[in-house]
Each structure stands twice: as C-alpha cells, then as structure tokens.
Amino acid sequence: MMRIVNADELDIQREVSQGTEEQRRIVLDILDSVRREGDSAVRRYTEKFDGIKLASFLVTDEERRAGRAQLDPDVMSALEQAAENIRRYHEKQTRQSWWMTEDSGTILGQMIRPLRRVGIYVPGGTAAYPSSVLMNAIPAQVAGVEEIVMVTPPGKDGKLNPGVLAAADLLGINEIYKVGGAQAVAALAYGTETIERVDKITGPGNIFVALAKREVFGIVDIDMIAGPSEIVVLADDSADPEFVAADLLSQAEHDVMASAVLVTPSRQLAEQVRQEVEKQLAELPRKEIAGKSIEQYGAICVVENLEQGFDVVNRLAPEHLELLIERPLEQVGKVRNAGAVFLGEYSSEPIGDYFAGPNHVLPTNGTARFSSPLHVDDFIKKSSVIYYSGKDLAHNAGKIASLARMEGLEAHARAVEARLKRTRNRGI
C-alpha cells in the first residue's frame, strides 16, 4: 500500500549508490586485469560471470542479420519508426562552428568536432533493451561520430538478444562484441588486442558497470552514473486515477529501488490512486518487483495547492515528470528541475521511453538540478580558435603582461612582450 504523506514528510533526498567496498574491489581488480592482460582477462571474466567460453567476441554479420530476421515484422516496423522519430528530434540539436572577425583583424571562433569513437553499453539477458541502442547511438550518429562500437553480455548459449541485434543492424552498427559487465567497460576504456579503445562510453548497466564507468572517467568520458528509475506525477482533481496509477507502476516495475511519487492537492485523488495502484499491481507480471518498489520508495504527497506541488517537484528534480493537470502547457514554465516533462493525459511516460523522439537516457537521483538528457552535444567537442592581429597585440600587450606578472608568471609576460618589437618595426 502506498503511503500518503504531506510535503514536509516526503523524503526528497535519495542516496546515490556508491556500491559496497567488496563490489568496488571486484571492479578495480577487473579493470586492472583487463588493462594488463587484454583479451585473455576479458575472456576469463566472460566465462566466470556469463557462463560462456567464447572463441571470438565479435558478432558476425550473419548473427546480426539473423537477429533481425527473428524479430516480429510489426515490432521491426515499430523500431524503424521510433528510430526515425529519435533521429528527427536529435537533428534539431546540432551545432555549427562559428567565427567572429574584429575590425582590427583579430579572428575568434569555436570549432565543433565530433568524437572519433564511442562505445555503447547495452544490457543483456532478461534486461535487454533494444530502445537503449537507438537512444545511445542515434545522437552519436547525428553528431557525426565516425565509429560506434556496441558491447553487450551474451547469454549462456553465446547468443545475443534478437531485438538488440535488430536495432543495431537497423542503425548500421556492425562492430558489436559479446562482452558485458565491468570487463566490457575496461576493454572500451583501455583497449585490448581485439577491441580498440574509445573516447566515450555511454549506456546503462548494473552496479558493476556503473562503478567501472566511474573509475575510468578521465581516461575516457562517460555519459552519467545512472541510478534507479524514478517518476513524479503532479496531478490535480482533473486527472484519471487509472492513468496515474498505471504510470506510477510503469516505473516501479523496473527495479525494486525505483521511485514512483504522486504529488497532488486532491485528497480524493490520493485515495483513489492508492486503491487503483493495488488493483493494477495484482495483475502485473512483475508485481513482486513493482510491489517492493511501491512499498519502499513510493509515496503520495498531498500538498496545499499546485504552487506547493511545483515546489515539491522542483526539489525532487525527478528523472521523469508528468503534469496531469488542467492547462499543462500554460504551467510547464514552473518546472525548473526535471529530466523529461510529459504534458497532458495522453503523454504517458513510456511514450518517451520508446517512441516520441526525445532521449530516454536521463539524469536521476536529483541530478536534473544540474544535468541534462543524453543529447548530440555529448558526442562533440569544442576547440577555441584565436587569430590575434598585430594591431591588437600592440594595443593590449601591456595589459596582458601586467595580468601575467600579477600572477607571478614572468615568462608569460615576456612571451607577449617579445612580439612588441616586431609590431613596432612594421609600424603597427
């Protein structure tokens, strides 16, 4: 049964999992072994953790095409449409290099360049998500990344999920390795005889994947350290209790640590949703997982009015936020902190997970206060460009040198002043 609390009683801080000391030690051992031993360590850990001894990690073209052939045609059609929607949305995020020229002849600018090589981690086994392939790879492709490599753990039969293979084949990702866990992260970060190192690693995974990504950050870039899924629904008495309950459970079924919260000024809606959650929960295939999530991390917060409701929402800074209120488009500007915002009764959160177009890789654990969804900018880098004119050097050298000497950096000052003589000789 979901607990009903007021705004002061609602826990708004969720601890970001750092893993146990034992888990961290295991990850550090794996990272070190793969860094030193390469493929042999990856092969050893794959046999240990995935229960399969592989002669080759690389997925063949035949395997990739076979995965696509196994998929139901209607599902394949849905994947194709989803990919088109996601690509069209992310194409709006592209940036261009720019230049500004001063009257003095100085040129300043910024060059935009895509990352060369990116690694996509895709969970395997029972938690196989073809949608994760689309959401991670498409913005990289739109950014112009030259090489996208995918890693995903194999089943005990040495095979990969057909949906994951179909999504990769759809996007033209042909470098796929049957490797998962911390050993996959290590291979991408350090490189092995088979797997060339990458510039960035994105994609979700279990606690060992998350800890490994944290450890290799700085050697390579990463997208984020994702926590359990979370949803907050802000609803008034115009909301349908059945819709609210269904959307709360859509996140609760992810993980026993997932968080589902309703914020509402309507005590009547709060009671109706609590009953509806129990009714729907009893019929869910994953009711054990969803039930534990609702009991441990679920809540219904009754507020005095919608203004207080928006205040609670902004303090929670949720991964997913639904506004099931009257005139949501008029009030969305009150949202300051949320990974993705869903407006109106037809914008159920799973629409964003799979199909609408915005990315479903979102900040969790309150990090929407300062973080953004995965986007095209995550796969580019920027270089500043300075072409300084002799006229500006002659005019500003003294100022630059004075700032350098203020900081005790004499060589900096002299490097600028060394050029002054040349500007004078040229009559600048």
C-alpha angles and dihedrals in degrees: 000000000000114000119236115218139163125246094268093052096049114106106229099176120078119188115242107231112247093177125235124292088252092053091048092049091052091050093048091050091050093048092049093047094050091046091054103033104028117190096009091060092045090051092048095051092044089057092045099047104025098034096232132109109213127196090197132018096200117102111228125229088247092056092049094050091044090056090054091047091055093057120098108256092233091053090047090052090051090050090051093051091046090052091051091050093048093048094049091051095048094047086069088064098060120123133204133215112258139201135197123196122204124211087246091063096256113138122202126181152140126244118210116208130172121236111261101224131016131184120216118202114205121184117238140198116041090346097060114146120188087182089065089060091056096043095049101037104040098062088047090053092047089051089055100249107175099210128030117183123188128207124190132161118256126232120246087267090058092247132122130227109278092222092054091048091047092052091049092048090049090056095043095247103156102164103081127153130198094229130117143168127037090325090064091051090049092050091051093046100044103020127229135214088277105028119056115217119257136217096231139015122210135172140075128279145153125291092280091054091047093050092046091052090050091052097049095046106119092035086061132359121255133199100232144304100261121207130198117309119269140187134188120193117198105198138168128200091282091071123103109241091213092057093046093050093046092052093048090052092047087072098033091062091062098072141345086244094052116119126225119180133175117201114192142151089214116091089188092056090047092057093043093051092048090055093043092052090055091048095050094040092061090061099047121108089218094044094132092058094040092046093055091047092051092046097046104031106013124100144163111220116199111204132187095245142339092274090061087044092058089048091055091047093052091050091051092047091197129204091232124024125186121194106204093172138113114281096004093174090060093051104038089096088073090068111096102162125038136112095222129000122211116198127204137358096293096053100084114176096246088063087068092042093060120007126009097081111249115109120268094205096100140167114266138187093046093304090125082088087078108004137077137210117273106281144164093275088064088070100048135070130207129222122197115226125204125184103175119196125226089240093058091044092054091048098044107029093098092052092048093048092049091054091049092051091047086062093045095249104132095167089057090055093047092049089062096039091050088071096051094082091056092051090051092049088053092049094242 
